[in-house]
Amino acid sequence: MGSFNGKIKKNFNLVDLFCGAGGLTLGFKQTKRFNTVFANDIDKDMCSAYSFNFPETEISSETISNVNFDEIAEKQNIDVVIGGPPCQAYSTSGKRSNNDNRSKLFIEYFNSIKSLNPKIFLYENVKGLISFRKGLIFKEIKELFSSIDYDLSFHLINAADYGVPQIRERIFLFGIRRGINYFFPKKTHTNQLNNKYITVEDALSDLPRIGNNSSSTDYLSLPKTNYQKLMRKKAPKFLMDHNSSKHGENLTTTMKYLPEGGLKNDIPVRFRPKSGYPNSYGRLWWKKPSTTITRNFGTPSSARCIHPKVNRALTTREGARLQSFPDWFQFYGSRAKKNLQIGNAVPPILSKKIGHSIINSLDDL
């Protein structure tokens, strides 16, 4: 605890559900005002990564329906609950499924809120949730949370507007206990000359441009931008997770004909892949933010994830940088598992700014 203007600064108890590797937890922790007392995710590899980085937090890998939230609430008051139930059922980037059981996990999240009774909760998801099943699911979610005396604050935000080098649109639904005032943080970056978006170059230019099926544990240079300085603060001297996938000869040849910012249809017909979505086999821009980082950013046939300057998909470290995970942060498991932990996360830089906005509300009580 500290103090400001003679007033004691209180720390707040936090629970992180569907926590993944801990992008939300990290941002809230960096405010130095939250104690994460419990976290949950059904994926054991996610929980292992979380435990590496937050060893002080109790974490459970049980399905959320088996967690005894009443018992947690009996041990201490919970001020804030954060979480993002799995979003694949709502995603607009692939096939939607009306029968996907994950689309009903918001009910388990709702049950946890009833038991924990936080002052504020945060529900994060893809923007496709708004239109899923013609908006009926989103309407049901809002009606549920309103029924237990929470005022709702809804925001569709782009992470690039808050200093993340990535165009990433997500919805953030806040439940605020009635009588508490909440204001979402103001944008800090724009696509204008002043406060310009952070670009791929800003994020990655100090990393070696390794080739196909290669790796490096050495940085290319000292940090070149303030963003890189932030990412390398407290980082080990050696570079972690900077290794590239092994692409076949035909795929490598295909990527050679892909211009910066290009998509599949920009490749000459002779070398153009016959399968894939319109945004498959896309190359990023060097001097623009990345497009949305997904779990498949190591696969060129996925959404735009080919390095602007090298004929390969992004490495795990490059994906982490574009998601604003610092270089000291550890992921767990195979390359595919690590990329899943990164692609499913809330960018910590954005999370920290949201954390501060919640602090402002709770400090006024």
N, C-alpha and C positions, 0 to 999 in steps of 0.2 A: 504493500500500500504506500502511496505518496500523498501529497496534498496540493491543492491549488486554491489560492485566495483564502488560505486558512481552513479550507474544507478538506476532509479526508477523502482521498480517492478510494472507492471501493472496488474490489475485484468481483467479477460476476461468474457464477457457475454455468457451464455450458455443456450441452449434450449434442453430439454429432451423429446423426443416423444416416444410413446408406453412405458411410463416410469415405469409402474408397481409400485411396492412399493418403488423403488428408489435405487436399487443396484448400477447403474451407477452414479446417482447423488451423492450418499454418497461418493464414491471413489474420484470423482472430487472435492467435497466439502472439503475432508480431505487434499487436497493439499494446501488449503487456498488461492487459486488464481482464483477461478471461482465463479461467481455470477449466479446462476440458476434463470433466469428471468421468465421462463415459462415452464410448463410441461403439458403433455396431455396423457390420457389413457381413453379408452371407459368404462373400468370396474370401477364402482363407489366404490367398496370395495378397489380396488387398490388405487384409489385416496384418500380415507379416510386414509389408511395407510401412503401414501405419505405425506399427510397434517400433520399427527401427528409428523412426523420426520423432515419435512421441512416447517414449518409454514410460513416462509418468502417468499416462492415461490408461484406465481399465478399458479393454476392448473385448467385445464378444463377436464370434463369427457364427452365432446361431441365426436362424431365420428370425426376423423381427417379431413375428407373432409369438415366439417363445420367450421373449425378453420380459422380465417382471419389472415393469416401469413403476408400479406402485411401491415396490421395495426400494428402488432408486430414489423416489421422491421422499420416502420416509427417512432416508439417511441425511439428505440435505435439500435445501431449497434450490430449485433449478430456475435460473433467471432467463436463459435463452436456449432454444432448441433450433438447430440448423439441419438441413438435409435436402437431398435431391433423389427421390425414388427413381429407379432405372427408367431411362427415357426412350428406349428403343421402340416401344409400342407407339409412341407419338411422333417419332422422327419423320421429317419430310425428305430426308436424304436417301431413304431406302424404302422397302415395302412396309406398309403399315399392317398391323394385324388386330382386328377387332376381338380376336379370341385370346390375345396374349394376356396371361394372368398378371403380368407386371403392371398392366394398366390399372389394376385395382389396388396396388400397394399404397396408394394415397390413403386408403381406409385404415391400414395399419399405422401409417404416420399420424392420422387423425386420432386414433386410439391412444397413441403415445402422448399426444398433446393433452388429451383429456386427463391422463394420469399424472403427467409431470407439471401441468398447469404453469407454464412459463409466462413471464411478462411479455415476451416477444418471441415469435417463431419465424423462421425463414424456410420457404419451400421453393427450391430452384428446379427448373426444368427447361426442356427445349421449347421453342416458340410453337412447334407443331401441336402442343397440348391445347392451344387456344381453339384450333379448328378440328381436333380429333373428334370423331363421331358427331360432326356438325356442331361442335361446341358444347355438347351435353355433358361430357366429363368435366370440363372446366367449370361449367355452371354448377355441377354437383359438388365439386371441391369447394367452391366459394360458399355455397349454401351450408355445407357441413360445418366449416370453420366459423361462419357467422352465427351458427346456432349455439355456440358455446362462449358467447360474449367477447368475441374478438372483432375489432374493426380491421378491415382488410385494405392493404395498400399494394397495388399491382404495378409492376414496371417491366417493360420490354426494353432491354438494354443491349448495347454493343460493347464488348470488353475493350475494344480499341479506344473508346471514348474515355477510358480510365487508365490509360498507360500500358495496356497489354498489346504486344505487337501482332495482333490477330483480330480479324473481323469475325466476331463470335457473338451471335445474337442468342440470348436466353431470356426466359421470363423469371422474375423474382416476385413471389407473392409473400408479403409480410402479414403476419397476424399480430396485432397490437392490442394488448389488454386495454379495455375501455378506460379512458382517463389518462392514457399516456400519449404524448405527441411524438410522431416519428416523421423524419424528413430524409428521403433518399439522397445520397451524396451527389453533389453537382459534378458535371463532366469536367475533366481536367485536360483533355486533349480533343482536338478537332482535325478535320482534313484541310484546314486553312494554313496560311503561312505561319501564324503564331500558334504555339502549342501543337505542333504537327503530330500526327500519328507516329508511333514508334514503328520502324520498318524492319523487314527481315534483315537488311544490312546492319541496322542498329543493334539487332539482337545477336547476330551470328558471325560478324566479320572477324572476331578474334579466335574463331575455331578453325582448325586446319580443314582444307577442302579435300578430304580423303576421297578416294575413288570407290568403285564397286567392290564389295566384299573386303573392305579394309577397316582398319581401326587406328586410333591414336590416343595416347594418354598425355600428350603434350599440347599446351595451348600454342596457337600460331603467333600470338603477340600479347603484349600487355593490353588491358582493357582500352578500347578505342572510344567508348561512349559511356555516358552516365548509367545507361541501362546495363551494360556489361559489368560495370563496377558493382552495381547492385547485385547482379547474378553471381559474381565471384566473391562477394563478401563472405568471409569465414569458410571459403571453399578449400578443399585439400589442394596441394600443389599439382597433383596429377589429375587429369581430366577423366571423369567416369562416363561410361555408357556412350562413348563416341565411336560407334562401330556400325558399319553399313550392311544392309542385306546383300545377299548374293543374287544378282540378277543374271539371267541367261543371256547368251550372245545376241539372240534375236531381239530381246527386250532392250538391251543396251544400244543396239543399232537403231531401234525405233526412237529412243530418247534423244539420240544425236540429231534427229531431224525436228525436234520439238523446240520452237522458239521460246524465249522468255515470256511468260504469261500465256503461252499457247495451250490449246486443248487438243483432243484427239483429232478433230477435223482439220487441224493445222499441219498434221503430219502427211507427207505425200502418200497417195493411195497405196502405192507399192509396199510401204512399210507400216501402214496404219492398221492397228488391231481391229479385228472384226467384231469383237464383243465389248461390253462395258457400257456404262452410262455416258451421257454427253459430257459430263465433267470429269470422266476418267482420264487417266494419262495426262494430267494437267501439270504444267510447270509454274512454280511461284514466281513472283516478281521480286527483284532485289531491293528496289527502292519503294516498296509498298508493304503494308502489313500482310501477314499470311492470311489465307482464308481459314475457315474453321478447322482446327486440328481434331481429327477423329481417332478412334482406336486403331485404324488401319493406315496411319500415316507412313508406315514403312513399306507399303505396297503400292507401286505405281499405278496399278489398275483401279485403285480406290479414288476417292475425291482428290482434288489438286494437292499433291504432296511431293512433287519432284523438285529437287534443289534448283534454285535459279541458275547456278553456275556449273553444276556437276551433273553428269548423267546417272543419277541414282535417286532413290527416295531419301527422305530425311532420316537421319540417325535418331536414336532414342534421346540423346542429349540435345540435339537440335529441336526436336519436338518439345522437350521439357523447357527449353529456353523460350520457345514461342508461347508456351503456356504460363510462363513467368515463374516456374519452379527454379529456385536457386541451385547452383552447381553442387552444393553439399548435400542436397536432398537425395535420399536413396530409394530406389525402386527394387522390386523383388521378383525373381523368377526368370523365365525365358524372355527373349526380346518381345514376343507377342504379348506376354503378360505385362511387361513393363510399359509397353505402348498403350495397352488398355488402361492401365492405372493413370497414365498421363492424359489420354484422350477423353476420359470420362470425368476429369476433375473440373472444379471451378478454379480459374486462374487465381493464385494466391494474392497477386497485386490488387485485383478487384475485390477479393474477399477482405483484405485488410481495410480498404476504404469503406466497405459495408460495415465492418466491425466498428470502425470509428463512428459511423452514423448511429449505430445502435447505442454505443457508449453515450453519445450526446443526449439521447432520449432517456436513458436510465439514470444518468447523473442529475437530471432535472427533477427526479422524484424526491 
